[in-house]
Amino acid sequence: MEENLKRLNKFIGETGYCSRREADKLIEEGRVTINGAVPEMGTKVSPDDEVRIDGKLIVEKHEKLVYLAFNKPVGIECTTNLEVRNNIVDYINYPKRIFPIGRLDKASEGLIFMTNDGDIVNKILRARNNHEKEYTVTVNKPITERFIQRMGNGVPILDTVTRKCKVEQISKNTFKIILTQGLNRQIRRMCEYLGYEVTALKRIRIINISLDVPVGRYRDLSDNEIKELNQLIAPSSKTEEASLPKPEIPSRRTTFINKNDPRFRRKRD
């Protein structure tokens, strides 16, 4: 049926193989086949079609979607580039092709999602207000109340100011922080700006999923967890609009004075 058809570049993009733009290039170069034939640009495919790139099948027919909660160790790179040493794909060695959702610094540990569902990647990264990520952070010197306040109110890094966030001290040198954005090395840069150095960083929650497996291990998300996750990241125009800055509209009572108007010239003595 027509509603089950997808444009080929979208189909390839959702497998996580590459972006839609890169898929277009592969199609133009004739490296993609559908059921053994080289397609034209704009071709649509159904779930029953066999799509190959350079002769390799990229999605099994009716492939079961995989959703893993993985506790990434320090030193593992969140990349699908198998040429990178200690990459996350080789480390997990899962029997199906999967990829990480988002990133976690090489020097950090903790929760990261692994999946073969390209659609959920876009939804999670666009979730904005509902995309909470919680971390425990240890720094190199005692935490002060001023440090906690400044971290929570926003810190200028990377030519912007970080969004306000929840920060709570849990010991002399350790605090908990909940972010709704993902700037490059954000927590480390925020701490550095305030004169602190991060000595340990661990992500303990993403949205509704909390870390509950040992370092280096993973588990499948339950059906209930996936259902709740999809509800939390469902597109919401109200949420999107509420998070956008409101344009300034001049008041109707605003008047503009023409300085050349005789009524406003000073009278001479």
N, C-alpha and C positions, 0 to 999 in steps of 0.2 A: 504494500500500500504506500501511497505517496508520503504519508506522514512519517513512515519509517526510513525514508531516504535522507541521506546527508550529503552535502557537498564533500568531495574527496579530500580537499585540504583540511576541512574541519574534522573529518573522520580520522585522518592521520594525526592531526594535532591533539585530539582527545586520547590517543593511545600513549601520549607522552614521548613519541619518537622524536618529534621536533615541533617547531612552531608552524603556524599556518603559512607564514611567508616562506619559510624554508621548504615546506611541503610543495608550495607552488613552483619553487625552483626545481625540485626533484621531478615534478610532473612535466615541466617544460623540457627537462633533460632526457625524458623518456625512460627514467629509472623506475617508474611505478607501473605496475600492471594490475588489472582487475580481471580475475578469472582467466589469466594468461594473455590478455590483450592490453596494449598500450592505450590509455584513455586520452581524451582531449581535456583541455582546461574547462572547469565548470561541471564536469561529470559528477553525477550523484551515485552513491552506493547504498546498498541495503545490508542488513546484518548477515545475510546469507552469502554475500559476495566475499571472494577470497582476494585480499589485497596484499601484494608483495612489493618490497622495495629491494632492488638489486637481487631479485630472486628469492629473498627471504620473507617468509610469512611474518607480518608484524602483529596480527591479532588473530587468535584462534577463533573459530566459529563459536558463537555463544559463550565466549570466555567469561568465567566467573570473576567478578570484580573483587580485588583484594584491598583490604584496609588494615594496616598494621600500626600498632603503637610500639615504637622502638626506643629503647634507652641507649642513646648514642654515647659511646665512650669518648673521653678526651683523645685527640689525635686523629680522629676519623673525619675525612673531608665529605661534606654534603654535596657531592657531584656525581653525575651519571657518566662522566668521562672516565672510562676504564683505564686510560693511560696515566691518570693521576694516582700516585701511590696512596695506599690506605683510603681508597674511595669507599663510600658507604654501600654501594651496590655489591662490590666484591666481598666486603666484610660480612654482610648479611647472607649472601650466597643463596638467595631465595630461588626456588625452581622456576618461577615466572618472572618476566621482565617487569620490574617495579621502579618507582622513582620517588624521591622525597618531595613533600609539600613544604615549600619555603626552605629556610636555611637555619643552621645552628653552627656558630663559629667552631673552627677546628679545636680551639683551646677550651671550648665549653662542652658540657655534657648534658644529658637529659632527653626529654621527650621530643620526638619528631615523628610525623606520620609518613608512612610509605604506602604507595598505592599504584594501581595501573589504571585508575579512573581520572583521565585528564579533565573531565568536566568539574569534578569536585575541587580540583586545584584552583581554578578560576573563581569558584564560588567562595572558597575560604579566604583567598587573598583579597577579594572584593568586599568581604563581610563588614569591614570598617568597625563600627561600634560594637558589634557582637564578637569580634575576633580577639578575645582576651588571651594573653599569654602570661603565665605566672612563673616567676623565677625566685630562687634563693641565691643571694650574692654575698660573698665574703670579701672584705677589703683589707688593706694592709695596715690600717690604724683604727683606733676607736671611733665609732660613729657618734656624731653630735645631733642634737635636735635640729639645729640649723641645716645640717646636711640633709636630713629627712625631709624638711620643709621645702628646701630648694629643689631636691630631686622630684618631689611631687608636683611642684608648681610649674615645671618646665625649665629646660636648660638649653642655652644656645649652642647647637652643634650643626655642622654640615650646612651652613647658610640658612638655618631655620631654627625654630624653638620647638622643643619636643612638647607633645600634648600633655596636659595635666594627667597624672596617674596616681594610683594608690601605692603608698610606700609605708612599710611598717618595720620597725627595728625588732629583731628577734633575739639578738645577743650582742655582746660588746662590739664585735666586728662583722656581724652578719645582719642583713635585712632582706625583706621580701618585697617584690615589686611586681605590679600587674600592668602590662603595656597593652595598648590597642593599636600600635603601629610598629613597623619593623625596619627602622633605619639601619644602615650598615654599622655593625658593632656598637649599637646604640647605648647599651648600659655601660659598656667599657668607656665610651667617649664621654658620657654624662659624668661618670665618676672622675675621670681624668680632668674634666673641666673644673670640678670642685676640689681638686687636689688629692684625690684618692686613686689607688691602683687596685684593680680587681685581681684577687688571687685565686678565686674559685667561683664559677658561675654554672648554675644548674637549672634547666627548665623543668618545672614540675607539673605544669598544666597547660593544655591548649583547648580553649573554649570549654567544652563539657567533659573532656577526657583528662584524668589525672594520671600521673606516672605511678605505676604499681608493679613494674617488673625490674629485675636486677640489671645492672650495667651490662651492656652487650647483648641483652636478650630482647625478644619481641613477643607480642601476642596479637591475635586477631581482635578487632573491635567487634563487640556483640551487635546483633541486629538492633537492639534497643538503643545502643550508643550511636549507631549510624543514623537511625531514624531521628533521634533528638538533635544530632549534629546538623542534619539536613534542614530541620525546622529552624535552628538558630541562624543558619547562614542563608536562608531563603531570602531572595531580593525583596526589599521593602522600600518603596518610594518615599514613604513618610520618614523612615530612618535616614535615607540618603538626603532628603531635603532638609531635615533638621540639622544635619551635620555640615551643611554648606553655609558660608557667610551670607548674611542678608544684605542686599544692595541698599545703599543709602538713598532715600527718596526725599528730595527737598520739600519742605512744608509749603502748602498752598499759600500761606500768608507771607512767604518770603517776598520782599520787594527789593528792587535794584534801583539805586539812586544814580541819576545822570548828573555828574558834577557840573556840567555846562548849563544845567537848567537854571534860569534866572532866580527861581524861588529859593535856591540853595546858595546863592552868592552872598558873601559877607557885605554888609552895608559899609560904605566908606564913611569915616568920621568927617 
